[in-house]
Amino acid sequence: MLSKDDTKLEIFGFGEGDDDNFYCLVNLTKSPDGIDLKKLSMADPRNFDEALNKQGCILLLRGDEVEELIERDEISDSDLHQSIYDLAVREEIIT
């Protein structure tokens, strides 16, 4: 199983509001430098998921999804990286 130390949480935005932020749990063994936003911005929208996968994205959440998970106490905003990693393990995204 992939350990938390083999992942990192990247937060990036494509707009002005908090809902325009994206939280991406990245597999560092697959992509040591994380997500290349320039390369991602040039990806064909029809293959966006594939482009994220190739760059090591394990789980991608929108800002509103993160807020909802915090409100439901499924993740904690005190340590988002650990919480989102734990969520990925619980949901068997990381096995």
C-alpha positions as CSV (number, residue, x, y, z in Angstrom):
1,M,0.0,0.0,0.0
2,L,1.2,3.5,-0.8
3,S,2.2,5.3,2.4
4,K,1.2,8.9,3.2
5,D,4.9,9.9,2.8
6,D,4.6,8.8,-0.8
7,T,1.9,11.3,-1.4
8,K,1.4,15.0,-1.2
9,L,-1.6,17.2,-1.3
10,E,-1.6,19.9,-4.0
11,I,-4.1,22.7,-3.9
12,F,-4.6,24.8,-7.1
13,G,-7.3,27.1,-8.4
14,F,-8.7,27.8,-11.8
15,G,-10.9,30.7,-10.7
16,E,-11.5,33.4,-8.1
17,G,-13.6,31.7,-5.5
18,D,-12.9,29.0,-2.9
19,D,-15.2,26.6,-4.9
20,D,-12.7,27.0,-7.8
21,N,-9.9,25.4,-5.8
22,F,-9.0,21.8,-6.4
23,Y,-7.4,19.4,-3.9
24,C,-5.3,16.7,-5.6
25,L,-3.7,13.9,-3.7
26,V,-0.6,13.0,-5.8
27,N,1.3,9.7,-5.9
28,L,4.9,10.9,-5.6
29,T,6.3,7.6,-6.7
30,K,4.5,8.1,-10.1
31,S,5.1,11.9,-10.3
32,P,7.9,13.1,-7.9
33,D,7.4,16.7,-9.0
34,G,3.6,16.6,-8.6
35,I,1.1,18.0,-11.0
36,D,2.4,20.0,-13.9
37,L,-0.3,22.6,-14.3
38,K,1.0,23.9,-17.6
39,K,0.9,20.5,-19.1
40,L,-2.5,19.9,-17.5
41,S,-3.9,23.1,-18.9
42,M,-3.0,22.0,-22.4
43,A,-4.7,18.6,-22.0
44,D,-7.6,17.7,-24.2
45,P,-10.7,18.2,-22.0
46,R,-12.1,14.9,-23.3
47,N,-9.0,13.2,-21.8
48,F,-8.6,15.3,-18.7
49,D,-9.0,12.4,-16.3
50,E,-6.4,10.4,-18.2
51,A,-4.0,13.4,-18.1
52,L,-4.5,13.7,-14.3
53,N,-3.9,9.9,-13.9
54,K,-0.6,10.1,-15.9
55,Q,0.6,12.8,-13.6
56,G,-0.1,10.7,-10.5
57,C,-3.4,12.1,-9.3
58,I,-5.0,9.6,-6.9
59,L,-8.0,11.7,-5.8
60,L,-9.2,15.1,-7.0
61,L,-11.8,17.0,-5.0
62,R,-13.4,20.4,-5.7
63,G,-13.4,23.0,-2.9
64,D,-17.1,22.6,-2.3
65,E,-16.6,18.8,-1.9
66,V,-13.9,19.4,0.7
67,E,-16.1,21.8,2.6
68,E,-18.9,19.2,2.6
69,L,-16.6,16.4,3.8
70,I,-15.4,18.7,6.6
71,E,-19.0,19.5,7.6
72,R,-19.8,15.8,7.7
73,D,-16.7,15.2,9.8
74,E,-15.3,12.8,7.2
75,I,-12.1,14.8,7.0
76,S,-10.5,17.5,9.2
77,D,-9.2,20.8,8.0
78,S,-6.5,20.8,10.7
79,D,-4.4,18.3,8.5
80,L,-6.0,18.0,5.1
81,H,-3.2,15.9,3.7
82,Q,-3.6,13.2,6.3
83,S,-7.4,13.4,6.3
84,I,-7.7,13.1,2.5
85,Y,-5.1,10.3,2.5
86,D,-7.1,8.5,5.2
87,L,-10.3,9.0,3.1
88,A,-8.6,7.5,0.1
89,V,-7.6,4.5,2.2
90,R,-11.1,4.1,3.7
91,E,-12.7,4.3,0.2
92,E,-10.2,1.8,-1.1
93,I,-8.8,4.2,-3.6
94,I,-5.4,3.4,-2.0
95,T,-5.1,-0.3,-1.3
